[in-house]
Amino acid sequence: MNSADYLTLFTALAPEVIVVLTALLVLAADLLGMQDTPRSYRMSIAAGLTTVGCAGAAGWMFLNPTVGNWHGGMFVIDPLNEVVKAIILLLTVFTAMLSVEAKFTRHCGEYFALLLLATVGMMVLASTEDLLMIFASLELVSLSLYILVAFDKSSRASAEAAMKYFLFGGMSAAFLLFGFSLLYGLTGTTNVSRMAHKVFTLGPDPLATVALVMIVIGFGFKIAAVPFHLWAPDAYQGAPLPCAAFIASGSKVASFFVFAKVILLGFDQLGWGDGSSAASGWIPLLSIVAALSMVLGNLAAIRQTSVRRLLAYSAIAHAGYMLIGFLALGGEAFASLLFYVTTYALTTVGAFGVLGVVEAQVGGDQLKDFAGLSRRAPVLAACLMIFLLSLAGIPPLAGFFGKFYLFAAALTNESQSLPFLWLVTLGIAMSCVSLYYYLQVLKQVFVVEADEDARPLSVPFLVHAVVVLLAAATVLLGCMPDWLLYTLQLAIGELGW
């Protein structure tokens, strides 16, 4: 590789480099110059630097568009993964803004540095087509998130949630690595495209079947699909609120993107199987996982009195919805999946933003703590209504069109539409079920009266601005969904998928 090639590679890696340098800058600024200043000031400075760094990384990507493939797929830049990385950076900015008013730690620099390192891992995860880099970047994301979940040292629930998250995450990493190693042993390559061709030409091979099952198990933990979901409710409930929001949003986007890309690039021909395929029938298997996720997630959410756990089981159900589009295969279905996961992530961050205000000023996340919110904080109540109705799939909000595009992509699949009919029908039925528990929250907000001594909530300006902006984005993407969907379809079309 000559100097010009290194310069091109550095240009392509510049967004990740900017985020890493921002993490080091935040850490150095906090440790060297602000240890004696108030925590709120330190959090504001760190969040500001994080926002500037993420904006700089996103600006670099779009001002210096680069397309290329380095070291056999180790690092790949194309229009699609640049859009996904921009979405991840945006979610990081929103998480940083919601963290400004947080009081769970005095280690402000370390907290934001870990948040940025997790972001770098997600960005690299979106930019690789090599199994080794996928595993390494997944571990960078996971290790950062384990620590973030445990960051509230005064909370026993935070430590317990981090331990469960770590144990389940370690198990998933073991399955994933063992599956990758079996595929490497069978094919002699870690590049997903070349590996897929060799697997397909191998013929029936029990080791290939075992490898793919292990990969599905590994990614199943990352996306919190049933039966690999057991860590999610405790992690959502015990983690500091901004960390839970980031796990529910940025981690979801990155995990689904890489999982779908591995399947689309590597194993789309092996989905249904024909008796001669080594990986016969992974689509029927994942269809069952999707169905179980929708049913268990929604039915368990009905029983919850903690809004955090309700959102956790809702996330499990939404993983089932996302798998419907994931299973349909093809560029249109992939674009629908990315549209859904993006709108879901934005909506979830907004819901956690409202939840953070209620937790900080009322003292809990129980349903009863939301009583009378419409009179104590009318703007937050209106935004929460938008978020929850969007998650339920009510038009004309973004969540409705996310589900509509996913279900339509499954039913219009040219080769296999009929097998998805039962799954789409189940998805529609479970969406109706989800409306019930979302309305339970809204009933507390708009119908139930607050205590007589309850005072109006004092909402920090930055949190107010973020929540209103996310609510406006949810409405805007519902009224004009083609804007984001067309961008995704255009980027996918340039790849020829």
N, C-alpha and C positions, 0 to 999 in steps of 0.2 A: 504494500500500500504506500503510494507516494504522498508527498506533503499536501497536494491538492485534495486527495481522497480524505486525508485526516481533517482538513479544513471543512470539507463537506460534512463529514461525520460530526464534527464539533458543532457545526451550524444546526444539524438535525437534533443533536442532544442539548442544545442551548436552553430550551424550556425547562428540562429536568435540572440542568446545572443552575439555572436561576433560582429554582425552588430550593435546591440544596444550599446554595449560598445564602438565601433568605433565612433558612433554618439556622445556619451558623451565626448569621448576623443577629437574629432575634435572641439566640442563646447568649452571645457575647454581650450585647447591649444590656440585657437584664442582669447578668451576673457581674459585669464590671462597673456598671454605672448607676443602677437603680435599686440596689438592695435595701436602701433606707427610705425609699419613697413609698407612698401609699399603694396598696395592692391595686386599687381601681385605676390609678395612673399607669402602673406597670402593665396591666392587662390591656389598657387602651393603646399604649405604644406598641406592644407586641402584636395586637390585632391589626393596627395600622400598617406595621411593617409586613405582616402576613398578606394583607390585602394588596399592598403595592407589589410585593413579590409575585403573587399569583396573577395580578393584572399584567405585570411585565412579561411573565411567561406566556400568557395567552396572546398578548400583543405581538410578541416575537413570532409566534406560530403563524399568525395571519398576515404579518408584514413581510415575513420571509418564508413563504411556502416552499417546502422541500418534499420531494418524493424520492424514495430510495429504499434499498434493501442491502443491509450490511452483514457480512459474516454469515451468510447462509440462513438469513431469517432471524439472527440474534436480535437485531434492531431493525424495525421496519417503520417507515413513515409513509402514510397515504392520507388522502382527504378524510376518510372515515375515522381513523384513530385520532386525528387532530381535532375533529368535532367532539369525540368522546372525551379527550383530555381537557378540552375547554369546559365541558360540562362538569368534570371532576374538579377543576380549578374553581369554578363558580360555586359549587357546593362547599368547597373548603372555605371560601370567603364568607359565605353565609354562616357556616359553623363558627368561624373566628369571631364574627360580629355578635353572635349569640353568646359567646364565651366571655365577653367583656364584663358583664355584670355577675359572672359566676364567682362564688366565694368558697369553692371546695378545695382550693390550694393556694399556697403562697409561692409555689415554684412556677411562676408564670413563663419564664423563658423555656424551661424544660417542656412544659405542656405544649406550647406552640411549636417548638422544634419537633416534637413527636408527631404532632398533627401534620406538619409539613413533610416529614419523612414518610408517613403513611401515604400522603398525596403523591410523593415521588414514586413510591412503590406501585400505586395504582396507575400512574402515567406510563411507567415502564411496562407494566402488565398489559396495557392497551397497545403497546408498540412492539410486541414481540410475537414471533411465530415459532419459537424454539422451546422445547419442553424444559430445558435447564433454566432458561431465563424466566419462563412462566413460574416455575417452582421458586426460584430465588426471589422474584418480585412479590409473589404471594406471601413468602415468609417475612419479607420486610414489612408488608402491610400488616400481617397478622401479629408480629412481635410488637409493632408500634401500638396496635389496637389493644393488645393484652394489657400493656402498661397504662394506656389511657383509661381503660375500664377500671383499673385499680387505683386511679390517681387520687381519689378522695380517701385519704388516710384515716379520717375520723369516722368513716362509715364501714361497719362490718359487712353490710350488704354489698358494698363495692368490692371488698376483698373476696368475698364468696363468689360474686359474679365473675370476677377476673379468673379465679381458680377454675371454675367450671368452663369458662370460655377457653382457657389455656389447655385444659385436659382434652376437651372435645376438639379443639383446633389442632393439637398435637396428633390426635388420632387420625383426623382427616388428612393431615400432612403425610402421615405414614402410609395411608392407603394411596394417596396421590403419587407419592414418590415410588412406591412399589409398583404401581401400575405403569408409571413412566419407564421404570427400569426394565420391566418385562417387554414393553414395546420397543425399547432400544435394543434389547437382546434379540428380539425377533427380526428387527429391520436394519439394525446397524446405523441408524441415524436418529437425531433428535429434532430434525426439521419436520414440522407437522405435515406439510404437503408431500414431501418425498416419503415420509413414513407411511402416510395413508395409502399411497399407490402400492407400496410393498406389502402392506397388510392385506389389501384387497386381492392381490395376486397370490397370496400364500395359500389360499384355500382354507378349508376347515382346520382350525387350530385352537385347542382348548386354552392355551396360554393367552392368545389374543382376546378370547372371550373374558377370561379372568382379568386381564389388564384393563379392558374397557369397563367392566363392572367396578373395578377399584377406582378408576378415574371418575365415574359417575358418583360413587360414594364420597370421594374427596371433594368434588365440587358441590355435592348435595349439602355437605356441612357448610360450605361457604355461603350458599344462597338460602340456607335455613329451610330446606324442603323436608317434608315428612318422609321417612322417619329419622331424619338427621337434624332435627330442629330443637333438640332438648336444651341446648345452651341459650337459645334466643330469649325466652321470657325472663330468665334471671339476669342476663346481660343487659337487656333493655331497662329492667327495674333497678338494678344495683349500680349501673354505671353513672358517672356524672352526666347530667342531661345533654350538654353539647356533644359528648362522646357517643352517647346513645343515638343522637340525631345523625352523627357522621357514619356510624355503623349501618344505620337504616337507609342511608342515602348513597354516599360515595362508594362505600364498600359494595353495596348492591349493584350499582352501575358497573363497576370494574369487574366484579365476579361474573355477572351475567354476560358481559361483553366477551370476556376471554373464553368462557364456557361455550357460548354460541359460536365463537370464531373457530375454536378447536373442532367442534362438531361439523360446522359448515365446510371448513377447509379440509378436514381429515377424514370424516366418517359419514358423510351424507349418503354415500352409496350403500352403506351397510345398515341403514336405519331399519328397514323392514325385514331384511334377510330373505333369502330364497332357498334356504336349506344348504347352500354351498358356502355361505358367508361365515367367516370366523366370528363375526359379531352379530349373529342373526338376531334381529328383533329388539334393538335398544329403544326404538320408538314406542312399541307397546309397553316396555318396562317403564319408561319415563312417563307415559300416559297414566299409568297407575300411580306413580309418585305425584303427578300433578293433581289427580283426582283426590288422593289422600290428603294432600296439602290444602286443597280448597275446603274439603269437608271438615277435617280436624281443626284447621285454623279458624274457620268461621264459627263452628259449634263451640269450641273452647272460648272464643272471645265473648260469647253471650254470657258466660258465667263469671266474667271478670268484674271486679269492683275497682281495681287499680287501672287508671287510664294508660299507664305505661305498659302494663301487661296486655291490656286490650290492643294497643298498637303493635305489640310484639306478635300476638296471635294473628292480628290483621296482616302483618308482614308475611307470615307463613302462608296465609291464604293467597296473598298477592303473588307470592313465588309460584303458587300453583297456576294462577292466571297467566303469568309470564311464560311458564313452560308450555302453554298451549301454542302461543306464537312461535316459541323456540322449536317445537316439534314439527311445525308445518314446513320448515326448511324453505330456502329460496330467498332472494334479495328482498322481495316485498314483505315477507314475514319477518325478516331480520330488521328491516326499517320499522315495522310496527312494534316489534319487541323493544327496540331502542327508544322509540317515542314513548311507549308505556313506562319503561323503567325510569326515563328522565322525568316525566311528569309526576310519577309516583314519588321520586326522590325529592323534588321541589315541594310537593304537597306535604310530605312527611316532615321535612325540616320546618316548615311553617307550623304544623301542628305541635311539634316539640317546642317551638318558640313560645306559643301560647301556654303550653303546659309548664314551661319554665317560670313564667310570671306567676302562675297560680301556685306552683310549689313554693316559690320564694316568699310570697306574701300571705298565702293562706296556710301553708305548712304541710301540704300533702298532695297526693295525686289521686285520691279516691274520688269516685263519682260525686259524692256529696260535697266535695270541696269546690265543685264547679257551680253549685247552686247560686242562682241570681247573678251570674257573671254578666248577663246582658245589661244589668243596671249598674254594676260595679265597674265594668270596662266594656262599653258598648262596641267600640271599634274592634277589640280583640275577639269579642263574641261573634261579630259578623264575619271576621276572618276565619275563625274556627269553624263556623257553619260552612263556609266555602270549602275549606280543606276536607272536612268529614264527608260532605256530600259529593265532592270529587272522588274521594276514596271509594265511596259507595257506587260511583258510576252514574251520577245523575246529570242529565244534560242541562245546560250547554257547557258544562265544565270539562276541564282537560281529561279527567279520569274517565268520563263517558266515552270520549273519542279514542282514548287509549285501549279500552276494552273492545270497542267497536272494530277498530282496525285489526286487533289481534284475532278476534273471532272471525272476522271476514276473511283474513288471510288463511286461517285454518280451513274454512268452508269452501274457499275458492281454489284450494290447492289442486292443480291440474291432475296429479296422479293419484292422490289419496285423500279425498275430501270426506267420503262417507265414514271412515273409521274415526274421524274427529267430531262427528255430529253429536255423539253421546257426551263427549268431553265439553263441547261448547254448550250443550243443553245444561249440563251440570254446572258449568261456570255461570250461566245466567241465573240459575236457581240459587246458587250460593251468593251471588251478588244481591239478590233479594233478601237473603238471610242477613247479610252484612249490614244492610240498611237498618235493620232492627237495632243492633247494638250501637251503631253510630247515632241513631235517633235517641237512644237512651242517654247518651252524653248531652245531646242538644236539648233534651227535655230538662235536664238539670240546669242548663245554661239559660233557657228562655222561659220555662214554665214554673219551675220550683222557686220559691221565694228564698232569698238569703236571710240569715239571722238578723234580728233587729239591730244588733250592734255592729253589723258588717259595714265597713266603710268602702268608698270607691278605691280601686286599686291604683297604685302609683306605678305607671308603666314607664320604664326607661325609654328615652327617645330613640336610641339605636335599635332596641328590640322592636319598638313600635314600627319604625321605618322598615325593618327587615320583614316583619310579619305582613304589613300592608303590601309591600312590594311582591312578596311571594303569592299573596292572595290575588293581586292584580295579574300576575303571570299565569296563575291557574285559570282565571277567567279568560285572559287573552288567548292562551293556547287552546281553550275550549271554543272560543269564537273564531279563531283563525288557526286551526290545527295544521293546515297545509304548509304553513311557514316552516315549522320544524320538520315535519314529515318529508316535505319536498327536499329540504337540505340533506336529510339522511338518505333519501332515495337517490339523490344526485351523487352523493359521495359513494354509495354502494354501487351505483351504476358504473362509475369510473373504474371500479375494480373488476367489473365483468361478472359479478356474482348473480 
